[in-house]
């Protein structure tokens, strides 16, 4: 164990001088001096280190030992026993090699961490489609056994294993592998696997430079669901989940193609809720939404399995229906009109809604989607014009009517500015004394080329497009200004239901009275039951505002339409006007006599005046007097006259009264 010879590298490693390393120096002494000099520190004593060296030499164990020096270098020490006794010890500085190994190990650790913490599965295959490496995510994603899926296993074996586990429905490992190899021949590609549990796995294949493949596996189930939801939302209504206008048009195109190729017929039914705006205004949009969902459910319940129900927007719905036409469509429309007219209460309040239906038939009315929808819309318009709560089959003459209506609407838009409107005034007389009490202001339109246009023709159009609001304001202001110069008689002005939906009606009446200088008690505003039906609570509130101004309020056309005594209970009208349709048939209809007598009696009990409209003959005058009416209006006492002739009418009626 004594030194024979050493080189300078040994001395440098252990910080030993030539004097300290003279031949004959014992190894134990060399260890002690080195540890004393400081380059080498160990948890073991010099004696223990010496014993360990002796044991390795005795056992002829030449495996290296690592010594970490105080300057962070690493020395590899080997003891090689000699045949004739003694040994050769080599000391190699392996610091750089150790660092390289550590760096490589760290890279391996990082690679392993990255590989097994990927959100995607990864599998590296050689050119024979055997696994070089795969991560934990890949094994977990497919529910494979880690004891089976190891480096060296073939993709064919993995596919057999996964099919045994029931991962791939309706296929075998052999079929799956054959298809896989065929796809790989096409080069880099992406495919999707639909697993038995409903998940969708996206496989992306990339070639490696030296052959083989890197395959990544991504669970795209949620992404596909989200994309499906987005695609569904793009073609369906969010509130009712019915097909929207886009999908409806696609379905209509498909249906029309089938009709054109295979024959048969298809109906397009357009539905529009009646009085839906009233529900929204009275009960709020949440209640309106519940009503729309209820209507959607009723439509779906009543159509055939292969029919399409869609919400086109707002309160508009549509149905595509195959079958014998128009019988099937009319039967469906009739049934749905009846069902939807009886909706459930909303917010604990009963509601009055209905539905109007327009029907067009392919191929009878065309095989073009736009043309067919136009025909159904025209039929729907006609159904609404008939009083709503009805269905109408398209008829060719409706197109000409629509063109005429559009032309009239165009002319109507410029009529107010062109000063084509004027008012006429019809006298109202108290029956008991034949005293003139006032005039009703009636709107007339004289078109430069059309001549006189009937109010029955242009008023509904003005109400549809909202022109009735500015026209109605002009009527009120003109009537008040005209009446201001009359003696102490009233002027009655009709209010449209649309004016009640516009804001500021009471303020506009106040302004008109002030501008004309007309006392409030000389203005009478006539309201139809339709205005009350549209939104009775809001309308009643506005009526109270008008009453607070001091104006008189009358209920016009009582006895027709939706007549409800609840209106008379909700608001104390000053007058009830009995519709001319009853007065005109008094001599021939016992029912009309009974109705007029009942209304007059009701007015008497309530302390409300009752005016019979349309009195044209002395016989009718006697009838309404006998029935108990308090006032009359009609040709018998005077036709509507221009403002310039009102004074003469007043004088004439006063003269008649004096004679009487």
C-alpha positions in Angstrom: 0.0 0.0 0.0 3.0 2.2 -0.5 3.5 4.6 -3.3 5.9 3.7 -6.0 5.3 6.4 -8.6 2.6 9.1 -9.3 2.2 11.7 -12.0 1.7 15.4 -11.7 -2.0 15.1 -12.5 -2.5 13.0 -9.3 -0.6 15.7 -7.3 -2.7 18.5 -8.8 -6.0 16.7 -8.1 -5.2 16.1 -4.4 -3.1 19.3 -3.9 0.0 17.3 -2.9 3.6 18.4 -3.3 6.5 16.3 -4.7 7.9 16.1 -1.1 4.5 14.7 0.1 4.5 12.1 -2.7 7.9 10.6 -2.4 8.1 6.9 -3.3 7.4 4.7 -0.2 4.7 7.0 1.2 1.8 4.9 2.5 -1.6 5.3 0.9 -3.2 6.1 4.2 -0.7 9.0 4.7 -1.5 10.3 1.2 -5.3 10.3 2.1 -4.7 12.1 5.4 -2.5 14.8 3.8 -5.0 15.3 0.9 -7.9 15.7 3.4 -5.8 18.0 5.5 -4.8 20.2 2.4 -8.5 20.6 1.7 -9.3 19.5 -1.9 -11.1 16.4 -0.7 -13.6 16.1 2.1 -15.4 12.9 3.1 -17.9 11.8 5.7 -15.6 8.8 6.2 -12.3 8.8 8.0 -8.9 8.2 6.2 -8.8 4.8 7.8 -12.3 3.8 6.6 -11.4 5.0 3.1 -8.2 3.0 3.2 -10.1 -0.1 4.3 -12.5 0.3 1.5 -9.6 0.6 -1.0 -8.0 -2.5 0.4 -11.2 -4.4 0.1 -11.7 -3.5 -3.6 -8.1 -4.5 -4.3 -8.4 -7.8 -2.5 -11.6 -8.5 -4.4 -10.1 -7.4 -7.6 -13.0 -5.0 -8.0 -12.0 -2.4 -10.6 -15.3 -0.6 -10.8 -15.0 3.2 -10.5 -15.7 5.2 -7.4 -16.8 8.8 -7.6 -15.1 11.4 -5.5 -16.6 14.9 -5.3 -13.9 17.4 -4.6 -14.3 20.7 -2.7 -13.9 22.7 -6.0 -17.0 20.8 -7.4 -14.9 18.6 -9.7 -15.8 14.9 -9.9 -13.0 12.4 -9.9 -13.4 8.7 -11.0 -11.1 6.4 -9.0 -10.3 2.8 -10.0 -8.1 0.3 -8.2 -6.6 -2.4 -10.5 -4.8 -5.2 -8.7 -1.5 -6.4 -10.3 -0.7 -10.0 -10.8 2.6 -9.8 -8.9 0.9 -7.9 -6.0 0.3 -4.2 -5.5 -2.1 -2.2 -7.7 -2.4 0.7 -10.1 -4.8 3.5 -9.1 -6.1 5.8 -11.8 -7.8 9.2 -11.1 -9.8 10.7 -13.9 -11.5 14.1 -13.9 -15.0 13.3 -15.2 -16.6 16.6 -14.2 -17.7 17.5 -17.8 -18.9 14.0 -18.5 -21.0 14.0 -15.3 -22.4 17.4 -16.1 -23.3 16.2 -19.6 -25.0 13.1 -18.1 -26.8 15.2 -15.6 -28.0 17.6 -18.3 -29.1 14.6 -20.4 -30.9 13.1 -17.4 -32.6 16.4 -16.7 -33.6 16.6 -20.4 -35.0 13.0 -20.0 -36.8 14.0 -16.8 -38.2 17.1 -18.5 -39.2 15.2 -21.6 -40.9 12.5 -19.5 -42.7 15.2 -17.4 -43.8 17.0 -20.6 -44.8 13.8 -22.3 -46.9 12.6 -19.3 -48.4 16.0 -18.5 -49.6 16.8 -22.0 -53.3 17.4 -22.4 -53.0 15.4 -25.6 -52.1 11.8 -26.0 -48.9 11.1 -27.9 -47.6 7.9 -29.6 -44.3 7.7 -31.5 -44.3 4.8 -34.1 -41.4 3.4 -36.1 -41.7 2.6 -39.8 -43.1 -0.9 -38.8 -45.9 0.9 -36.8 -44.4 -0.3 -33.5 -44.5 1.9 -30.5 -41.2 3.7 -29.7 -42.7 5.8 -26.9 -46.1 6.8 -25.7 -47.4 8.9 -22.9 -49.7 8.2 -20.0 -52.4 10.4 -21.4 -52.7 8.2 -24.6 -53.1 5.1 -22.5 -55.7 6.8 -20.2 -57.6 8.3 -23.1 -58.4 4.9 -24.6 -58.6 3.1 -21.3 -55.8 0.7 -22.3 -53.7 -1.5 -20.0 -50.2 -0.1 -19.3 -49.0 -3.7 -19.0 -50.0 -4.3 -22.7 -49.1 -1.0 -24.3 -45.3 -0.7 -24.0 -42.5 0.2 -26.3 -42.2 -2.4 -29.0 -45.9 -3.3 -29.2 -47.4 -3.0 -32.7 -50.3 -0.8 -33.5 -52.2 -3.9 -34.7 -51.9 -5.4 -31.2 -53.1 -2.2 -29.6 -56.1 -2.1 -31.9 -57.0 -5.7 -31.1 -56.6 -4.8 -27.4 -58.8 -1.7 -27.7 -61.5 -3.6 -29.6 -61.6 -6.3 -27.0 -62.2 -3.6 -24.4 -65.2 -2.4 -26.5 -63.7 1.0 -27.2 -64.4 1.0 -30.9 -68.1 0.1 -31.7 -69.1 -2.0 -34.7 -65.7 -2.9 -36.0 -62.8 -5.3 -35.5 -59.1 -4.8 -34.8 -58.3 -6.2 -38.3 -60.7 -3.9 -40.1 -59.5 -0.9 -38.0 -55.8 -1.7 -38.7 -56.4 -2.2 -42.5 -58.2 1.1 -42.7 -55.4 2.8 -40.6 -52.6 1.5 -42.9 -54.6 2.7 -46.0 -54.9 6.1 -44.5 -51.2 6.3 -43.7 -50.3 5.6 -47.3 -52.0 8.9 -48.2 -49.4 10.7 -46.0 -49.9 13.1 -43.2 -53.5 13.3 -42.2 -56.1 13.9 -39.5 -58.9 11.6 -38.6 -61.6 11.4 -35.9 -62.5 8.3 -33.8 -66.0 8.1 -32.4 -65.7 5.9 -29.3 -68.4 3.8 -27.7 -68.8 6.1 -24.7 -69.7 9.0 -27.0 -66.3 10.7 -27.0 -64.6 12.0 -30.1 -60.8 11.7 -30.4 -58.9 13.6 -33.0 -55.8 11.9 -34.4 -53.1 14.0 -36.1 -50.3 12.1 -38.0 -46.9 13.7 -38.8 -44.0 11.9 -40.5 -40.6 11.7 -38.8 -37.5 12.5 -40.8 -36.0 9.0 -40.3 -39.2 7.2 -40.9 -42.1 6.4 -38.6 -44.8 8.6 -37.3 -45.7 10.9 -34.4 -49.4 10.7 -33.6 -51.2 13.1 -31.3 -54.5 12.3 -29.7 -56.9 15.0 -28.6 -60.3 14.7 -27.0 -62.4 17.1 -29.0 -65.8 16.0 -27.7 -66.7 19.3 -26.0 -65.4 21.3 -28.9 -67.6 19.2 -31.3 -70.6 19.7 -28.9 -69.9 23.4 -28.8 -69.6 23.6 -32.6 -72.8 21.6 -32.8 -74.5 24.0 -30.4 -73.3 27.0 -32.4 -74.5 25.3 -35.7 -77.8 24.5 -34.0 -78.2 28.1 -32.7 -77.5 29.5 -36.1 -80.4 27.6 -37.6 -82.8 27.5 -34.6 -84.7 30.1 -32.6 -83.2 30.5 -29.1 -86.5 31.0 -27.3 -88.6 28.1 -28.7 -85.8 25.9 -30.2 -87.8 25.7 -33.4 -86.1 26.1 -36.8 -85.5 29.7 -37.6 -86.1 31.5 -40.9 -82.8 30.2 -42.4 -83.5 26.6 -41.7 -87.2 27.0 -42.7 -86.1 28.3 -46.1 -83.7 25.4 -46.5 -86.5 22.9 -45.6 -88.9 24.7 -48.0 -86.3 24.4 -50.8 -86.0 20.7 -50.1 -89.8 20.2 -50.0 -90.3 22.2 -53.3 -87.6 20.0 -55.0 -89.5 16.9 -53.9 -92.8 18.3 -55.2 -91.2 19.2 -58.5 -89.5 15.8 -58.9 -91.9 13.4 -57.3 -95.2 15.3 -57.5 -97.7 15.7 -54.6 -98.3 19.0 -52.8 -96.9 21.0 -50.0 -98.6 23.7 -48.0 -96.9 26.8 -46.4 -98.9 28.1 -43.4 -97.9 31.5 -42.0 -99.2 32.2 -38.4 -99.4 35.6 -36.8 -100.6 36.1 -33.2 -103.4 38.6 -32.7 -103.0 41.1 -29.8 -99.6 39.8 -28.9 -98.2 43.3 -28.3 -100.9 43.8 -25.7 -99.6 40.9 -23.7 -96.1 42.3 -23.8 -97.2 45.8 -22.9 -99.5 44.6 -20.1 -97.7 41.7 -18.5 -94.1 42.2 -19.7 -91.8 40.5 -22.1 -91.2 37.5 -19.8 -94.9 36.7 -20.0 -94.8 37.3 -23.7 -92.0 34.8 -24.0 -93.9 32.2 -22.1 -96.9 32.7 -24.4 -94.6 32.2 -27.5 -93.2 29.0 -26.0 -96.8 27.8 -25.4 -97.8 28.5 -29.0 -94.6 26.7 -30.3 -95.5 23.7 -28.2 -99.1 23.6 -29.5 -97.9 23.9 -33.1 -95.4 21.0 -32.7 -98.1 18.8 -31.0 -100.5 19.3 -33.9 -98.4 18.8 -37.0 -97.3 15.6 -38.7 -94.1 13.8 -38.0 -92.5 15.0 -41.2 -93.9 18.5 -41.1 -91.6 21.5 -40.2 -92.6 24.1 -37.6 -90.5 27.3 -37.5 -90.5 30.7 -35.7 -89.8 33.3 -38.3 -89.4 36.1 -35.7 -91.4 38.1 -33.2 -94.9 36.5 -33.0 -94.6 35.0 -36.5 -94.6 31.2 -37.0 -94.8 29.0 -40.1 -95.5 25.4 -41.0 -94.5 23.2 -44.0 -97.0 20.5 -44.5 -97.1 17.6 -47.0 -100.2 15.7 -47.8 -103.4 16.2 -49.8 -103.9 20.0 -50.2 -105.5 22.3 -49.4 -107.7 20.0 -47.2 -104.9 19.1 -44.8 -103.7 22.7 -44.4 -107.2 24.0 -43.8 -107.9 21.3 -41.3 -104.7 22.1 -39.4 -105.3 25.9 -39.6 -108.9 25.5 -38.3 -107.7 23.3 -35.4 -104.9 25.7 -34.4 -107.1 28.8 -34.6 -109.4 27.1 -32.1 -106.6 26.0 -29.7 -104.5 29.2 -29.7 -107.6 31.3 -29.0 -107.8 29.7 -25.6 -104.3 30.3 -24.0 -103.6 29.6 -20.3 -103.7 32.6 -17.9 -100.4 34.5 -17.6 -99.4 36.2 -14.3 -102.7 35.0 -12.9 -104.5 37.1 -15.6 -106.6 35.8 -18.4 -105.4 37.1 -21.8 -107.2 37.7 -25.1 -105.1 36.4 -28.0 -105.8 34.5 -31.2 -104.0 33.6 -34.4 -104.5 34.5 -38.1 -103.3 32.0 -40.7 -102.3 32.5 -44.4 -102.0 29.4 -46.6 -100.2 28.9 -49.9 -100.0 25.6 -51.8 -97.2 24.3 -54.0 -97.4 23.6 -56.9 -100.7 25.4 -57.3 -99.4 28.8 -56.3 -95.8 28.3 -57.5 -92.6 26.3 -56.9 -90.4 29.2 -56.0 -89.8 29.7 -52.2 -90.0 33.5 -52.4 -93.2 33.5 -54.5 -94.8 30.9 -52.2 -94.0 33.0 -49.0 -95.4 36.1 -50.7 -98.6 34.2 -51.4 -98.9 33.0 -47.8 -98.2 36.5 -46.5 -100.9 38.0 -48.8 -103.4 35.3 -47.5 -102.3 36.1 -43.9 -103.0 39.8 -44.5 -106.4 38.9 -45.9 -107.1 36.8 -42.8 -106.3 39.7 -40.5 -108.4 42.0 -42.6 -111.4 39.6 -42.1 -111.3 40.3 -38.4 -108.4 38.1 -37.2 -108.8 34.7 -35.6 -109.3 33.2 -39.0 -107.4 31.4 -41.8 -107.3 32.3 -45.5 -106.2 30.3 -48.5 -104.3 32.4 -51.1 -106.3 33.5 -54.2 -104.7 35.0 -57.3 -106.8 38.2 -57.1 -105.0 39.0 -53.8 -101.9 40.1 -55.7 -103.8 42.8 -57.5 -105.4 43.9 -54.3 -102.0 44.1 -52.7 -100.6 46.2 -55.5 -103.6 48.5 -55.2 -103.1 48.7 -51.5 -99.4 49.5 -51.8 -100.2 52.2 -54.3 -102.9 53.7 -52.0 -100.4 53.6 -49.1 -97.8 55.4 -51.2 -100.4 58.2 -52.0 -101.5 58.3 -48.4 -98.0 59.1 -47.1 -98.0 62.3 -49.0 -101.6 63.3 -48.5 -101.2 65.2 -45.2 -98.4 67.3 -46.5 -100.2 68.0 -49.7 -103.3 69.2 -47.8 -105.6 66.7 -49.4 -107.5 66.0 -46.2 -110.5 68.0 -44.9 -113.1 67.6 -42.3 -116.9 67.4 -42.5 -119.2 67.7 -39.6 -122.4 65.8 -38.9 -125.0 67.2 -36.4 -126.0 65.4 -33.2 -129.5 66.1 -31.8 -131.1 65.5 -28.4 -134.3 63.5 -29.0 -136.4 64.9 -26.2 -136.1 68.6 -27.3 -134.7 68.3 -30.9 -131.9 70.5 -29.6 -128.6 70.5 -31.6 -125.9 69.4 -29.1 -122.9 69.2 -31.3 -121.2 67.8 -34.4 -119.0 64.8 -35.1 -115.9 65.6 -37.0 -115.4 63.1 -39.9 -112.2 62.8 -42.0 -112.4 63.0 -45.8 -109.6 62.5 -48.4 -109.9 64.0 -51.8 -107.0 62.6 -54.0 -106.1 64.7 -57.1 -106.6 61.7 -59.5 -108.5 59.1 -57.4 -111.1 61.6 -56.3 -112.8 60.9 -52.9 -111.3 57.9 -51.1 -113.5 56.2 -48.6 -112.4 56.3 -45.0 -113.2 52.6 -44.8 -110.5 52.1 -47.4 -107.7 54.3 -46.1 -108.1 54.4 -42.3 -107.1 50.7 -41.8 -104.0 51.3 -43.9 -103.1 54.4 -41.9 -103.5 52.4 -38.7 -101.3 49.6 -40.0 -98.4 51.9 -41.0 -98.7 54.3 -38.1 -99.7 57.3 -40.2 -102.9 57.5 -38.2 -101.0 59.2 -35.4 -100.0 62.4 -37.3 -103.3 62.3 -39.2 -105.2 61.9 -36.0 -103.4 64.8 -34.4 -104.2 67.0 -37.5 -107.9 66.0 -37.2 -108.0 66.9 -33.5 -106.3 70.2 -33.9 -108.3 71.2 -36.9 -111.6 70.2 -35.3 -110.8 72.2 -32.1 -109.8 75.2 -34.1 -113.0 75.0 -36.2 -115.3 74.5 -33.3 -113.9 77.4 -31.4 -115.9 79.8 -33.6 -119.2 77.9 -33.1 -121.9 78.7 -30.5 -121.9 76.6 -27.3 -122.0 73.1 -28.9 -119.6 70.2 -28.7 -117.3 68.7 -31.3 -116.7 64.9 -31.3 -113.4 63.5 -32.6 -112.7 59.8 -33.1 -109.5 58.4 -31.6 -107.8 55.4 -33.2 -106.6 52.5 -31.0 -103.1 53.2 -32.4 -103.2 56.7 -30.9 -103.5 55.2 -27.5 -100.4 53.1 -28.0 -98.4 56.3 -29.0 -97.1 58.3 -26.1 -98.4 61.7 -25.1 -102.0 61.5 -26.1 -103.3 63.5 -23.1 -100.5 66.1 -23.7 -101.5 66.4 -27.4 -105.2 66.9 -26.5 -104.2 69.6 -23.9 -102.1 71.4 -26.5 -104.8 71.2 -29.2 -107.4 72.7 -26.8 -105.1 75.5 -25.7 -104.0 76.3 -29.2 -107.6 76.6 -30.4 -108.9 78.3 -27.2 -111.7 75.7 -27.0 -113.2 75.0 -23.5 -112.5 71.4 -22.5 -116.1 70.6 -21.9 -116.9 71.3 -25.6 -114.6 68.5 -26.8 -115.9 64.9 -26.9 -113.5 62.0 -27.7 -115.0 58.9 -29.2 -113.2 55.5 -28.4 -114.0 52.1 -29.9 -114.0 48.9 -28.1 -111.0 47.8 -30.1 -108.9 50.3 -28.3 -110.0 48.9 -25.0 -109.4 45.3 -26.1 -105.9 46.0 -27.2 -104.8 47.1 -23.8 -107.7 47.9 -21.5 -105.7 48.8 -18.4 -103.4 51.2 -20.1 -106.2 52.6 -22.2 -108.4 53.1 -19.2 -105.6 55.0 -17.5 -105.3 57.3 -20.5 -109.0 57.8 -20.5 -108.9 58.9 -16.9 -106.2 61.4 -17.8 -108.4 62.8 -20.5 -111.4 62.9 -18.2 -109.3 64.8 -15.7 -108.8 67.5 -18.4 -112.5 68.0 -18.5 -113.3 66.6 -21.9 -116.2 64.2 -22.5 -115.6 60.6 -23.5 -118.0 58.3 -25.4 -117.9 54.6 -26.3 -118.4 54.3 -30.1 -119.9 51.4 -32.1 -121.3 49.7 -29.0 -123.0 46.4 -29.6 -120.6 45.1 -32.3 -117.3 43.3 -32.0 -116.2 42.3 -28.5 -118.9 44.2 -26.6 -118.1 43.9 -22.9 -120.0 45.4 -20.0 -116.8 45.3 -18.0 -115.7 48.4 -20.0 -118.7 50.3 -18.7 -117.8 49.3 -15.2 -114.1 50.2 -15.5 -114.7 53.7 -16.9 -117.7 56.1 -16.6 -118.4 57.0 -20.2 -120.4 60.1 -20.9 -122.1 58.5 -23.9 -122.7 55.2 -25.6 -123.1 55.3 -29.3 -125.3 52.5 -30.8 -123.9 51.2 -34.1 -125.8 52.1 -37.3 -126.0 48.4 -38.3 -128.8 48.0 -35.6 -130.6 51.2 -36.4 -130.7 50.3 -40.1 -132.6 47.1 -39.4 -134.9 48.2 -36.7 -138.0 47.8 -38.9 -137.3 44.3 -40.0 -135.2 42.7 -37.2 -136.8 42.0 -33.8 -133.2 41.2 -32.6 -132.0 44.7 -33.5 -135.0 46.3 -31.6 -134.2 44.2 -28.6 -130.5 45.2 -28.7 -131.2 48.9 -29.1 -133.8 48.8 -26.3 -131.4 46.9 -24.0 -128.5 49.4 -24.7 -130.8 52.4 -24.2 -132.1 50.9 -20.9 -128.6 50.2 -19.8 -127.6 53.8 -20.5 -130.6 55.0 -18.5 -129.7 52.9 -15.5 -126.0 54.0 -15.6 -127.0 57.7 -16.2 -125.2 57.7 -19.6 -126.5 59.2 -22.8 -127.3 56.9 -25.6 -126.9 58.1 -29.2 -128.4 56.1 -32.1 -126.2 56.4 -35.3 -127.4 56.2 -38.8 -131.0 57.5 -38.4 -132.2 58.3 -41.9 -136.0 58.0 -41.8 -138.8 59.2 -39.6 -139.8 55.6 -38.9 -136.3 54.9 -37.6 -136.5 58.1 -35.5 -139.7 56.9 -33.9 -138.2 53.5 -33.3 -135.1 54.8 -31.4 -137.3 57.2 -29.5 -139.6 54.4 -28.5 -136.6 52.3 -27.5 -135.4 55.0 -25.1 -132.4 56.5 -26.8 -131.5 60.1 -25.7 -129.9 61.4 -28.9 -129.6 60.7 -32.6 -127.2 61.2 -35.4 -127.8 60.6 -39.1 -129.0 61.9 -42.5 -132.5 62.6 -41.1 -131.1 65.6 -39.3 -128.3 66.4 -41.7 -125.6 65.0 -43.8 -121.9 65.7 -43.0 -121.1 69.2 -44.2 -117.9 71.2 -44.7 -116.9 73.7 -42.0 -118.1 76.6 -44.0 -121.7 75.2 -44.0 -121.8 74.5 -40.2 -123.3 77.9 -39.4 -126.2 77.4 -41.9 -126.8 73.8 -40.5 -127.0 75.3 -37.0 -129.5 77.9 -38.2 -131.6 75.4 -40.0 -131.8 73.0 -37.1 -132.6 75.8 -34.7 -135.4 76.9 -37.0 -136.8 73.3 -37.2 -136.7 73.1 -33.4 -138.6 76.4 -33.0 -141.3 75.1 -35.4 -141.4 71.9 -33.6 
